[in-house]
Amino acid sequence: MPVSISEVSTLGSVAVLIAQALRSYDCDPAPLFAEAGIDMHQISDPNVRFPTLRMQHLWRLAIEATGDPCFGLTAARQFQPAALQGLGFAWLASDTLRDALARLARYSRLINAVIDIRLEDVDNRVELVVRGPDVWPDYVPAATDLGMAAFLQMCRITAGAAIKPIRVDLQRPRPVCAARFDEFFAAPIAYGAPDNRLCFDRQLIDSPLASAHPELARVNDQTVVKYLARFDRANVTMQVRARIIEQLPDGAPHQDAIADALHVSPRSLQRKLKDEATSFRSLLEDTRRELAMQYIRESYRSIGEITYLLGFSEPGNFTRAFRRWTGRSPVEFREAG
């Protein structure tokens, strides 16, 4: 079911970035927040979310108050990984930038429920594609400027400050302060594009990261899934994924048991998942595969323990599933590094 614009919310830490950016202009954020209907006393709460329509009003007020059409870039310079909560920490612990960007795409609803984020492989490039809704009243491009700049900033924090995209596409019109975009992105920029894109060299995206920590990545993934399941009741996929993760150590979860836990009938659960273009079987398979790839990189875990954690009845069943996912046995995959 489509989400009403009036019901869409944005992660509260975005408001924190706006407040910090305003102060860098010696501009008191309190009156602007009050005019936008956002309680500044709440922005330090990690669980708070604000209606996106109010956040859009706040962006407009901030640009008017500072007179800076590139205000979104200033907000991006305040960005730290903690602004993305568990997703930020999982990103830092990812195996590769591809792994990190895939997490961003998978959990984009953490930031905003109507943002469509995906990864595309094009020739020798990997492109992060970010697109908002086609219809949004008086949309302020600064919000997307912050997002695109922050995603690149996360890449630089994770893989080195010298990271540069091959190309950047932005849906926004070319601003009068375009030189600041050139300086920040350090890449050719196309304005008025159909999508927002950060285009990277594939070899760069697939290179191992020195900060990789599979266990930390997995723990933070689970934190994000639980958060999404808690606040985003309309997203049945995330509700089911959270329940699958909880129940896997007790054996392969059954659809009927998950439906019962969510207080819906099995038939209703099937219908809701179909509406979200997935199924219980696909979610179970995907969740097991994602966890398996993380567990297998934790060298202290035995194959028997991983078998148990993923709800398989015996190591042979897990080995067959893993070979189907990767073309190699768990032992072969681990030895290959």
TORDREN-168547 format. One line per 8 residues: for each residue x, y, z of N, C-alpha, C, O, CB. Coordinates in steps of 0.1 Angstrom, whole numbers. Glycine has a CB too. Layout:
<sites>
X,Y,Z,X,Y,Z,X,Y,Z,X,Y,Z,X,Y,Z ~ ...;
</sites>
This chain:
<sites>
8,-12,0,0,0,0,9,12,0,18,13,8,-10,0,12 ~ 6,22,-9,15,34,-9,14,42,4,4,42,10,10,43,-21 ~ 25,48,7,26,56,20,22,70,17,26,76,7,40,55,25 ~ 12,75,25,8,89,24,20,98,27,27,96,37,-4,92,32 ~ 22,109,20,32,118,23,31,124,37,41,126,43,32,130,13 ~ 19,126,41,17,131,55,22,122,66,24,126,77,3,135,57 ~ 23,109,62,27,99,72,42,96,72,47,89,81,19,86,70 ~ 49,101,62,63,98,61,72,106,71,69,117,74,68,102,46;
81,99,77,90,105,87,104,104,83,108,95,76,87,99,101 ~ 112,112,89,127,113,86,134,111,99,130,115,110,131,127,80 ~ 146,104,98,154,101,110,158,114,117,161,124,111,167,94,106 ~ 156,115,130,158,127,138,172,133,137,174,145,139,155,125,152 ~ 182,124,135,196,129,134,198,139,122,207,147,123,205,118,133 ~ 189,139,112,190,149,102,187,163,107,194,172,103,180,145,90 ~ 178,164,116,175,177,123,187,181,131,190,193,132,163,176,132 ~ 195,172,137,207,176,144,217,182,135,223,192,138,213,163,151;
219,176,123,228,181,113,224,195,109,233,204,107,229,172,101 ~ 211,197,107,207,211,103,210,221,114,214,232,111,192,210,100 ~ 207,217,126,210,226,137,224,230,138,228,241,140,205,220,151 ~ 233,220,137,247,222,138,252,231,126,260,240,128,255,209,137 ~ 246,229,114,250,237,103,246,251,105,253,261,101,244,231,90 ~ 234,253,110,229,267,113,238,274,122,241,286,120,214,266,118 ~ 242,267,132,251,274,142,265,278,136,271,288,140,254,265,154 ~ 269,271,125,281,274,119,280,287,111,290,293,108,285,263,109;
268,292,109,265,305,103,262,316,113,258,327,110,254,304,92 ~ 264,312,126,260,321,137,245,324,137,240,335,140,268,334,137 ~ 237,313,133,223,315,132,216,306,142,219,294,143,218,311,117 ~ 208,312,151,201,305,162,191,295,156,181,300,149,195,314,172 ~ 192,282,157,183,273,151,169,273,158,159,269,152,188,259,151 ~ 168,277,171,156,275,179,144,281,172,134,274,171,158,280,192 ~ 144,294,168,132,300,162,128,293,149,116,292,146,135,314,159 ~ 138,288,141,134,281,129,128,268,131,118,264,125,147,279,120;
133,260,141,127,248,145,113,250,150,104,242,147,136,241,156 ~ 111,260,158,98,263,163,88,266,152,76,261,152,98,274,174 ~ 92,274,143,84,278,131,80,265,123,69,264,117,90,288,123 ~ 90,256,122,87,244,114,79,233,122,75,223,116,101,238,110 ~ 77,236,135,69,227,143,77,215,147,72,204,150,57,222,135 ~ 90,217,149,99,206,154,105,210,167,111,220,169,111,203,143 ~ 103,201,177,108,203,191,123,201,192,127,189,191,100,194,200 ~ 130,211,194,145,210,195,149,201,207,160,195,207,151,223,195;
141,201,217,144,193,229,144,178,226,150,170,233,135,196,240 ~ 138,174,215,137,160,211,148,155,202,150,143,201,124,157,205 ~ 156,164,196,165,159,186,177,151,191,183,144,183,171,171,178 ~ 179,151,204,190,143,209,185,129,212,194,120,216,196,149,222 ~ 172,126,211,167,113,213,170,104,201,165,107,190,152,113,216 ~ 178,93,202,181,85,191,169,78,184,171,74,172,191,75,195 ~ 158,78,191,147,71,185,137,80,178,127,76,173,140,63,195 ~ 139,93,180,129,103,175,129,104,159,140,103,153,132,117,181;
118,106,154,116,108,140,107,120,138,98,122,146,111,95,132 ~ 109,128,127,100,139,125,93,138,112,99,132,102,109,152,126 ~ 81,143,111,73,143,98,82,149,87,87,160,89,60,150,99 ~ 83,143,76,92,148,65,86,161,60,95,169,55,92,138,54 ~ 73,163,60,68,176,55,73,188,64,77,198,59,53,176,55 ~ 74,185,77,80,195,86,95,197,84,100,208,84,77,192,101 ~ 101,186,81,116,187,78,118,195,65,128,203,65,122,173,77 ~ 110,193,55,111,201,43,109,216,46,116,224,40,101,196,33;
100,219,55,98,233,59,110,239,66,114,250,63,85,235,68 ~ 116,230,74,128,234,81,140,237,71,147,247,73,132,224,91 ~ 141,228,61,151,231,51,149,244,44,159,252,42,151,220,40 ~ 137,248,41,134,260,34,138,272,43,144,282,39,119,261,30 ~ 134,271,56,137,282,66,152,283,67,157,295,68,130,279,79 ~ 159,272,68,174,273,70,181,280,58,190,288,60,180,259,71 ~ 176,277,46,182,283,34,179,298,33,187,306,30,177,276,21 ~ 166,301,37,163,315,38,171,323,48,175,334,46,148,317,41;
173,317,60,180,323,71,195,325,68,201,335,72,178,315,84 ~ 201,316,61,215,316,58,218,323,44,229,327,42,221,302,58 ~ 208,323,36,210,328,22,219,319,14,225,324,4,216,342,23 ~ 220,307,18,230,298,11,223,286,4,217,277,11,240,292,22 ~ 222,287,-9,216,276,-17,223,263,-16,218,252,-19,214,280,-31 ~ 236,263,-11,244,251,-9,244,247,6,253,240,11,258,253,-14 ~ 233,251,13,233,247,28,233,232,30,239,228,40,220,253,34 ~ 228,224,21,229,210,23,243,204,24,245,195,31,221,203,11;
252,210,16,266,206,17,272,210,30,280,202,36,274,213,6 ~ 268,222,36,273,225,49,268,216,59,276,212,68,269,240,53 ~ 256,211,58,250,202,68,258,188,66,260,181,76,235,199,65 ~ 261,185,54,269,172,52,282,172,59,287,162,63,270,169,37 ~ 288,184,60,302,185,66,301,182,81,311,180,88,308,198,63 ~ 289,183,87,287,180,101,285,165,103,284,160,115,275,188,106 ~ 284,158,92,280,144,93,290,135,100,302,136,97,277,138,79 ~ 286,126,108,294,115,114,286,102,113,274,102,112,297,118,129;
293,90,113,286,77,111,275,75,121,265,69,117,296,66,112 ~ 276,80,133,265,78,143,252,84,139,242,80,144,270,84,156 ~ 252,93,129,240,99,125,231,89,118,219,91,118,243,111,115 ~ 237,78,113,229,67,107,226,56,117,222,45,113,236,62,95 ~ 229,58,130,227,48,140,234,35,137,245,35,132,212,46,142 ~ 227,24,139,233,11,137,238,9,122,248,2,120,224,0,140 ~ 231,15,113,235,14,99,249,20,97,257,15,89,225,21,90 ~ 251,31,103,265,38,102,276,29,107,286,28,101,265,51,109;
273,22,118,283,14,124,285,1,116,296,-5,115,280,10,139 ~ 274,-5,111,275,-16,102,282,-13,90,290,-21,84,261,-22,99 ~ 280,-1,84,288,4,73,303,4,75,310,-1,67,283,18,68 ~ 307,9,87,321,10,90,327,-4,91,339,-6,88,323,17,103 ~ 319,-14,95,324,-28,97,323,-36,85,325,-48,85,317,-34,109 ~ 318,-31,74,315,-39,62,328,-44,55,339,-38,57,307,-30,51 ~ 327,-55,48,338,-61,41,344,-52,30,356,-51,28,334,-75,36 ~ 335,-46,22,338,-38,10,328,-26,10,318,-26,17,338,-46,-3;
331,-16,1,322,-6,-1,309,-11,-7,298,-5,-5,328,6,-9 ~ 310,-21,-16,298,-27,-22,289,-32,-11,277,-30,-11,301,-38,-32 ~ 295,-39,-1,288,-45,10,281,-33,18,270,-34,22,298,-53,19 ~ 289,-22,20,283,-11,28,272,-4,20,261,-1,26,295,-1,30 ~ 273,-2,7,263,4,0,251,-5,-2,239,0,-3,268,8,-14 ~ 253,-18,-2,242,-27,-2,234,-26,11,221,-27,11,246,-42,-5 ~ 241,-24,22,234,-22,34,225,-9,34,214,-9,39,244,-21,46 ~ 231,1,29,224,14,27,211,12,19,200,17,23,233,25,21;
212,5,8,200,2,0,190,-6,7,178,-4,7,204,-5,-13 ~ 195,-17,14,186,-26,21,178,-19,33,166,-22,35,194,-38,27 ~ 185,-10,40,179,-4,51,176,11,49,176,19,59,188,-5,63 ~ 173,15,37,171,29,34,159,35,42,158,47,44,170,32,19 ~ 149,26,45,138,31,52,141,37,66,133,44,72,127,20,54 ~ 153,33,71,157,40,83,158,55,82,154,62,91,171,34,87 ~ 162,59,71,164,74,68,151,80,65,146,90,70,174,76,57 ~ 144,74,55,131,79,50,124,68,42,130,61,34,133,92,42;
111,66,45,104,55,39,101,56,24,98,46,17,91,53,46 ~ 102,68,18,99,69,4,111,71,-5,110,73,-17,90,81,2 ~ 123,70,1,135,71,-7,138,57,-13,138,47,-6,147,76,1 ~ 140,56,-26,143,44,-33,159,44,-35,163,52,-43,135,42,-46 ~ 166,35,-29,180,34,-30,184,21,-35,179,11,-30,188,37,-17 ~ 192,20,-46,196,7,-51,210,8,-57,215,19,-60,186,2,-62 ~ 216,-4,-59,229,-5,-65,227,-11,-79,220,-20,-81,239,-14,-57 ~ 234,-5,-89,234,-10,-102,248,-12,-107,257,-4,-106,226,-1,-112;
251,-24,-114,263,-27,-120,262,-23,-135,254,-28,-142,268,-42,-119 ~ 270,-14,-139,270,-9,-153,284,-9,-159,293,-1,-155,264,5,-154 ~ 287,-19,-168,300,-20,-173,310,-22,-162,309,-31,-154,304,-8,-182 ~ 320,-13,-161,331,-15,-151,328,-6,-139,336,-3,-131,344,-11,-156 ~ 315,-1,-138,311,8,-127,301,1,-118,293,-8,-122,306,21,-132 ~ 300,6,-106,289,3,-96,283,17,-93,290,26,-88,294,-5,-83 ~ 270,18,-95,263,31,-93,253,30,-81,244,21,-81,257,35,-106 ~ 254,39,-72,244,41,-61,234,50,-67,237,62,-69,251,46,-48;
222,45,-68,211,53,-74,201,57,-62,196,48,-55,203,45,-85 ~ 198,70,-61,189,75,-51,178,83,-57,181,92,-65,197,84,-40 ~ 166,79,-54,155,86,-61,144,88,-50,140,78,-43,149,78,-73 ~ 138,100,-50,127,102,-41,114,101,-49,114,96,-60,128,117,-36 ~ 103,104,-43,90,102,-50,89,112,-61,94,123,-61,78,105,-40 ~ 81,108,-71,79,116,-83,72,129,-80,74,140,-86,72,109,-94 ~ 63,128,-70,55,140,-67,57,143,-52,54,135,-43,39,137,-70 ~ 62,155,-50,64,160,-36,63,175,-36,70,182,-44,79,156,-31;
53,180,-28,51,195,-29,63,203,-24,68,201,-13,39,198,-21 ~ 67,212,-33,78,222,-30,90,215,-24,96,219,-14,72,232,-20 ~ 94,204,-31,106,197,-26,119,206,-25,121,213,-35,108,184,-34 ~ 126,205,-15,138,213,-13,150,204,-16,153,194,-9,139,218,2 ~ 158,207,-27,169,199,-31,180,197,-21,188,188,-21,175,204,-44 ~ 181,207,-11,191,206,-1,191,193,7,201,188,11,190,218,9 ~ 179,187,9,178,174,16,185,163,8,192,155,14,163,171,18 ~ 184,163,-5,191,153,-13,206,157,-14,214,148,-14,185,152,-27;
209,170,-14,223,174,-14,230,168,-2,241,162,-3,224,189,-14 ~ 223,169,10,229,163,22,231,148,21,241,143,24,220,166,34 ~ 220,141,16,221,127,15,232,122,6,240,114,10,208,121,9 ~ 233,128,-6,244,123,-16,258,126,-10,267,118,-12,241,130,-29 ~ 259,138,-4,272,142,1,276,133,13,287,129,15,272,157,5 ~ 266,130,21,268,122,33,272,108,29,281,102,36,256,122,43 ~ 265,102,19,269,89,15,283,88,9,290,79,12,259,84,4 ~ 287,98,2,301,99,-3,311,101,9,321,95,10,303,110,-13;
306,109,19,315,111,31,317,98,38,328,95,43,308,121,40 ~ 306,90,39,308,76,46,317,68,38,325,61,44,294,69,47 ~ 317,68,25,327,61,17,341,65,20,350,57,21,324,62,2 ~ 343,78,22,356,84,24,361,81,39,372,78,41,356,99,22 ~ 351,81,48,355,77,62,359,63,62,368,59,70,343,80,71 ~ 352,54,55,355,40,55,367,36,47,375,27,51,343,32,50 ~ 369,42,35,379,37,26,390,47,23,399,44,15,373,33,13 ~ 390,59,29,400,69,27,395,82,21,386,82,12,411,63,18;
401,93,25,396,106,21,398,109,7,392,118,1,403,116,30 ~ 406,101,0,409,104,-14,399,98,-24,400,99,-36,423,98,-18 ~ 389,90,-18,379,84,-27,371,94,-35,367,104,-30,369,76,-18 ~ 371,91,-48,363,100,-57,354,92,-66,358,81,-70,373,108,-66 ~ 342,97,-69,334,90,-78,339,92,-92,346,102,-95,319,95,-77 ~ 335,84,-102,338,86,-116,329,97,-121,333,105,-129,336,73,-124 ~ 316,97,-116,307,107,-121,296,109,-110,293,99,-103,301,103,-135 ~ 290,120,-110,278,123,-101,267,128,-109,269,138,-117,282,133,-90;
255,122,-108,243,128,-114,234,133,-103,232,127,-92,236,116,-122 ~ 228,145,-105,219,151,-95,207,155,-102,207,161,-113,226,163,-88 ~ 195,152,-96,182,157,-102,180,172,-100,173,178,-108,171,149,-95 ~ 187,178,-90,184,192,-88,190,201,-99,199,196,-107,191,196,-75 ~ 184,213,-101,190,222,-111,204,226,-107,208,225,-95,181,234,-113 ~ 212,231,-116,225,236,-113,224,248,-104,217,258,-107,233,239,-126 ~ 231,248,-92,229,259,-83,240,270,-86,249,268,-94,231,255,-68 ~ 237,282,-81,247,293,-84,260,290,-77,271,296,-80,241,306,-79;
260,281,-67,272,278,-59,278,265,-64,284,257,-56,269,277,-44 ~ 276,262,-77,281,249,-82,295,246,-79,299,234,-79,278,248,-97 ~ 304,256,-78,318,254,-75,320,246,-62,329,238,-61,325,267,-75 ~ 311,248,-53,312,241,-40,309,226,-42,315,218,-35,303,247,-29 ~ 300,223,-51,297,209,-54,309,203,-61,313,191,-58,284,208,-63 ~ 315,210,-70,327,205,-77,338,202,-67,345,192,-67,332,215,-87 ~ 340,211,-57,350,209,-47,347,197,-38,356,189,-35,351,221,-38 ~ 334,195,-34,331,184,-25,332,171,-32,338,162,-27,317,186,-19;
325,169,-43,324,156,-50,337,153,-58,340,141,-60,312,156,-59 ~ 345,163,-62,357,161,-70,355,151,-82,363,142,-84,368,155,-60 ~ 344,154,-89,340,145,-100,331,153,-110,325,163,-106,333,132,-96 ~ 331,149,-122,321,156,-132,307,154,-126,303,143,-122,322,150,-146 ~ 299,165,-127,285,165,-121,276,169,-133,277,179,-140,284,175,-110 ~ 265,160,-134,254,163,-144,242,167,-136,237,160,-127,251,151,-153 ~ 237,179,-138,225,184,-131,213,182,-140,214,180,-152,227,200,-128 ~ 201,182,-133,189,179,-140,188,165,-145,181,163,-155,187,189,-151;
195,156,-139,195,142,-143,182,134,-139,175,139,-130,207,135,-137 ~ 179,123,-145,167,115,-142,168,110,-127,158,108,-121,165,104,-151 ~ 180,106,-123,182,101,-109,194,108,-103,201,115,-109,185,85,-110 ~ 195,106,-90,207,110,-83,216,97,-82,212,87,-78,204,115,-68 ~ 229,99,-87,238,88,-88,252,91,-83,257,102,-87,238,82,-102 ~ 258,82,-76,272,82,-73,278,70,-81,275,59,-78,276,82,-58 ~ 286,73,-91,292,62,-99,306,60,-95,315,69,-96,291,66,-114 ~ 310,47,-92,323,44,-87,329,33,-96,322,25,-103,322,39,-73;
342,33,-96,350,22,-103,347,9,-95,348,9,-83,365,25,-103 ~ 344,-2,-103,340,-14,-97,351,-20,-88,349,-26,-77,336,-24,-107 ~ 364,-19,-93,375,-24,-85,376,-18,-72,379,-24,-62,388,-23,-93 ~ 374,-5,-71,374,3,-59,363,-2,-49,365,-4,-37,373,18,-61 ~ 351,-4,-55,340,-8,-47,341,-22,-41,336,-25,-30,327,-7,-55 ~ 348,-31,-48,349,-44,-44,362,-47,-37,365,-59,-33,349,-53,-56 ~ 371,-37,-34,383,-39,-27,380,-41,-12,372,-34,-6,393,-27,-29 ~ 387,-51,-5,385,-53,9,388,-41,17,398,-33,14,394,-65,14;
381,-38,28,383,-27,37,391,-31,49,388,-42,55,369,-21,41 ~ 400,-23,53,408,-26,65,400,-26,77,404,-33,87,420,-16,66 ~ 389,-19,77,381,-18,89,370,-29,91,362,-29,100,374,-4,90 ~ 370,-39,81,360,-49,81,360,-57,95,370,-60,100,363,-59,70 ~ 348,-59,100,346,-66,112,332,-73,111,322,-67,115,347,-57,125 ~ 332,-85,106,319,-92,103,309,-92,115,297,-91,113,321,-105,98 ~ 315,-95,127,306,-97,138,299,-84,142,287,-83,145,314,-102,150 ~ 307,-73,142,301,-60,145,291,-56,134,281,-50,137,312,-49,146;
294,-59,122,285,-56,111,271,-63,113,261,-58,112,290,-60,97 ~ 272,-76,117,260,-84,119,252,-79,131,240,-78,130,264,-99,121 ~ 259,-76,142,252,-71,154,245,-58,151,233,-56,155,262,-69,165 ~ 251,-49,143,245,-37,140,234,-38,130,224,-31,130,255,-27,135 ~ 235,-48,120,224,-51,111,212,-55,119,201,-50,116,229,-62,102 ~ 214,-63,129,202,-68,137,196,-56,145,184,-56,147,207,-79,146 ~ 204,-47,149,199,-35,156,190,-27,147,180,-22,151,211,-27,162 ~ 195,-25,134,187,-18,125,174,-25,121,163,-18,121,195,-16,112;
175,-38,120,162,-45,116,152,-44,128,140,-42,125,166,-60,114 ~ 157,-45,140,148,-44,152,142,-30,152,130,-28,155,155,-47,165 ~ 150,-20,150,145,-6,150,135,-4,139,124,2,142,157,4,147 ~ 137,-9,127,128,-7,116,115,-15,119,104,-10,116,134,-12,103 ~ 116,-27,125,104,-35,128,96,-27,139,84,-29,139,108,-49,133 ~ 102,-20,147,95,-13,158,88,-1,153,77,2,157,105,-9,169 ~ 95,7,145,88,20,141,80,19,128,70,26,126,99,31,139 ~ 84,9,120,78,9,106,68,-3,106,71,-13,99,88,8,95;
57,-2,113,48,-13,113,41,-16,100,37,-27,98,37,-10,123 ~ 41,-6,91,35,-9,78,44,-17,69,39,-23,59,33,5,71 ~ 57,-19,72,66,-26,64,66,-41,69,74,-44,79,80,-20,64 ~ 59,-50,63,57,-63,68,70,-71,65,74,-80,73,46,-71,61 ~ 77,-68,55,90,-75,52,100,-73,63,106,-83,67,96,-69,39 ~ 101,-61,69,111,-59,80,106,-66,92,114,-71,100,113,-44,82 ~ 92,-66,94,87,-73,106,90,-88,106,94,-94,116,71,-71,107 ~ 88,-94,94,91,-108,92,106,-111,93,110,-121,100,86,-113,78;
114,-103,87,129,-105,88,134,-104,103,142,-113,107,136,-94,80 ~ 128,-95,110,132,-94,125,128,-107,132,136,-112,140,125,-82,131 ~ 116,-112,129,112,-124,136,120,-137,132,123,-145,140,97,-127,133 ~ 124,-137,119,132,-148,114,145,-148,121,150,-159,126,134,-147,99 ~ 152,-137,122,165,-136,129,163,-140,144,172,-147,149,170,-121,129 ~ 152,-137,150,150,-141,164,149,-156,166,154,-162,175,138,-133,170 ~ 142,-162,156,138,-176,158,148,-186,152,147,-198,155,124,-178,152 ~ 157,-181,143,166,-191,136,173,-200,146,174,-212,143,176,-183,128;
179,-195,157,186,-205,165,178,-216,171,183,-226,176,193,-197,177 ~ 165,-215,170,156,-225,175,152,-235,164,143,-243,166,144,-219,182 ~ 157,-233,152,154,-241,141,147,-233,130,144,-221,132,144,-252,145 ~ 145,-239,118,140,-231,107,126,-226,111,117,-234,114,139,-240,95 ~ 124,-213,110,111,-207,114,100,-211,104,103,-213,92,111,-192,114 ~ 88,-213,109,77,-217,101,68,-204,98,67,-196,107,68,-228,107 ~ 63,-203,86,55,-192,83,43,-190,92,39,-179,96,50,-193,68 ~ 37,-201,96,25,-200,105,29,-194,119,21,-186,124,19,-214,107;
41,-198,124,45,-193,136,48,-178,136,46,-170,145,58,-200,141 ~ 54,-174,124,57,-159,122,44,-151,121,43,-141,127,66,-157,110 ~ 35,-157,114,22,-150,113,15,-149,126,9,-138,129,12,-158,103 ~ 16,-159,134,10,-159,148,16,-148,156,10,-141,163,11,-172,154 ~ 30,-147,155,37,-137,163,33,-123,159,34,-114,167,52,-139,161 ~ 30,-121,146,26,-108,141,11,-106,142,6,-95,137,31,-107,126 ~ 4,-115,147,-11,-114,149,-19,-113,136,-28,-105,135,-14,-103,159 ~ -15,-120,126,-22,-121,114,-23,-135,110,-16,-144,115,-15,-112,103;
-32,-138,100,-34,-152,95,-23,-155,85,-17,-145,79,-48,-154,89 ~ -19,-167,84,-9,-171,74,-13,-166,60,-4,-161,52,-7,-186,73 ~ -25,-167,56,-30,-162,43,-28,-147,42,-24,-142,31,-44,-166,40 ~ -31,-140,52,-29,-125,52,-15,-121,51,-11,-112,44,-36,-119,65 ~ -6,-129,58,8,-126,58,13,-129,43,21,-121,38,16,-135,68 ~ 9,-139,37,13,-142,23,9,-131,14,17,-126,6,7,-155,18 ~ -3,-126,16,-8,-115,7,0,-102,10,3,-95,0,-23,-112,10 ~ 3,-99,22,10,-87,25,24,-87,20,30,-77,14,11,-84,41;
31,-99,21,44,-100,15,44,-100,0,53,-94,-6,50,-114,20 ~ 34,-105,-6,33,-104,-21,31,-90,-25,37,-86,-35,21,-113,-26 ~ 24,-82,-17,22,-68,-20,35,-61,-20,37,-50,-26,12,-61,-11 ~ 45,-66,-12,58,-60,-10,68,-67,-19,80,-65,-17,63,-60,4 ~ 63,-74,-29,72,-81,-39,81,-91,-33,93,-92,-38,79,-71,-47 ~ 77,-98,-23,86,-109,-17,77,-120,-12,65,-120,-14,95,-103,-6 ~ 83,-130,-6,76,-141,0,83,-146,13,95,-142,15,74,-153,-10 ~ 76,-154,21,83,-159,33,95,-167,29,106,-166,36,73,-167,41;
94,-176,19,105,-184,16,117,-176,11,128,-179,15,101,-194,4 ~ 114,-166,3,125,-157,-1,132,-150,10,144,-149,11,120,-147,-12 ~ 124,-145,20,130,-138,31,138,-147,40,149,-143,45,119,-131,39 ~ 133,-159,42,141,-169,50,154,-172,43,164,-173,49,133,-182,52 ~ 153,-175,30,166,-178,22,175,-166,22,187,-168,25,162,-182,8 ~ 170,-154,20,179,-142,19,185,-140,33,197,-136,34,171,-130,15 ~ 178,-141,44,183,-138,57,193,-148,61,204,-145,66,171,-138,67 ~ 191,-161,58,201,-171,61,214,-169,53,225,-170,58,195,-185,58;
212,-165,40,224,-163,32,232,-151,37,244,-152,39,220,-160,17 ~ 225,-140,41,233,-128,46,240,-131,59,251,-127,60,223,-117,48 ~ 233,-138,68,239,-142,81,251,-152,79,261,-151,85,229,-147,90 ~ 249,-161,69,259,-171,67,272,-164,62,283,-168,67,255,-181,57 ~ 271,-154,53,283,-148,48,290,-140,59,302,-138,59,279,-138,37 ~ 282,-135,69,289,-128,80,295,-138,90,306,-136,95,278,-119,87 ~ 287,-149,93,292,-159,103,305,-166,98,314,-168,106,281,-169,106 ~ 305,-169,85,316,-177,80,329,-169,81,340,-175,81,313,-181,66;
328,-155,81,340,-147,82,345,-145,96,356,-140,98,337,-133,75 ~ 337,-150,105,341,-149,120,348,-163,122,342,-173,125,328,-148,129 ~ 361,-162,121,369,-174,121,368,-183,133,371,-195,133,383,-171,119 ~ 364,-177,144,363,-185,157,350,-193,157,349,-202,166,363,-175,169 ~ 341,-191,148,329,-199,148,331,-212,140,336,-212,129,317,-191,142 ~ 327,-223,146,328,-236,139,316,-237,129,306,-230,130,328,-248,149 ~ 318,-246,120,307,-249,110,295,-254,117,283,-251,114,312,-259,99 ~ 297,-262,128,286,-267,136,278,-256,142,266,-256,143,291,-277,146;
285,-246,148,278,-235,155,270,-227,145,259,-223,148,288,-226,162 ~ 276,-225,133,269,-217,123,257,-224,118,246,-218,116,278,-214,111 ~ 258,-237,117,246,-245,113,235,-243,123,223,-241,119,250,-260,113 ~ 238,-243,136,228,-241,146,222,-227,146,210,-225,147,234,-244,160 ~ 231,-217,144,227,-203,145,217,-200,133,209,-191,134,238,-194,144 ~ 219,-207,122,211,-205,110,198,-214,109,191,-214,100,219,-207,98 ~ 196,-222,120,184,-230,120,184,-243,112,174,-248,109,173,-222,117 ~ 196,-247,107,197,-260,99,198,-271,109,203,-270,120,209,-259,90;
192,-283,105,192,-294,114,205,-301,115,208,-308,124,181,-304,109 ~ 213,-300,104,226,-307,104,236,-300,95,232,-293,86,225,-322,101 ~ 249,-301,97,259,-294,89,258,-297,74,261,-288,66,273,-298,94 ~ 254,-309,71,253,-312,57,243,-304,50,245,-300,38,249,-327,55 ~ 232,-301,56,221,-293,50,226,-278,48,224,-272,38,209,-293,59 ~ 234,-273,58,239,-260,57,250,-259,46,250,-250,38,246,-256,71 ~ 258,-270,45,268,-270,34,262,-270,20,267,-263,12,277,-282,36 ~ 251,-277,19,245,-278,6,239,-264,2,240,-259,-9,234,-289,5;
233,-258,12,227,-245,10,238,-234,7,236,-226,-2,219,-240,23 ~ 249,-235,14,260,-225,12,266,-227,-2,269,-217,-8,270,-227,23 ~ 267,-240,-6,272,-242,-19,263,-237,-30,267,-232,-41,275,-257,-22 ~ 250,-238,-28,240,-232,-37,242,-217,-38,240,-211,-48,226,-236,-33 ~ 244,-210,-26,245,-196,-26,258,-191,-32,259,-180,-39,245,-191,-12 ~ 269,-198,-30,283,-193,-34,290,-201,-44,300,-196,-50,291,-191,-22 ~ 286,-213,-46,294,-222,-55,305,-229,-48,312,-237,-54,299,-214,-67 ~ 307,-227,-35,317,-233,-27,312,-238,-14,302,-233,-9,329,-223,-25;
319,-247,-8,315,-252,6,319,-241,16,328,-233,13,322,-265,9 ~ 314,-241,28,318,-232,38,333,-232,41,339,-221,43,310,-234,51 ~ 339,-244,41,353,-245,44,361,-239,33,371,-231,35,357,-260,46 ~ 357,-242,20,364,-236,9,363,-221,9,373,-214,6,359,-242,-4 ~ 352,-216,12,350,-202,12,358,-195,23,364,-185,21,335,-198,14 ~ 359,-201,35,366,-196,46,381,-196,42,389,-186,45,364,-203,59 ~ 386,-207,37,400,-208,33,405,-198,23,416,-194,22,403,-223,29 ~ 395,-195,14,398,-186,3,400,-171,8,405,-162,1,388,-186,-8;
395,-169,20,397,-156,27,386,-146,22,386,-135,27,410,-150,23;
</sites>
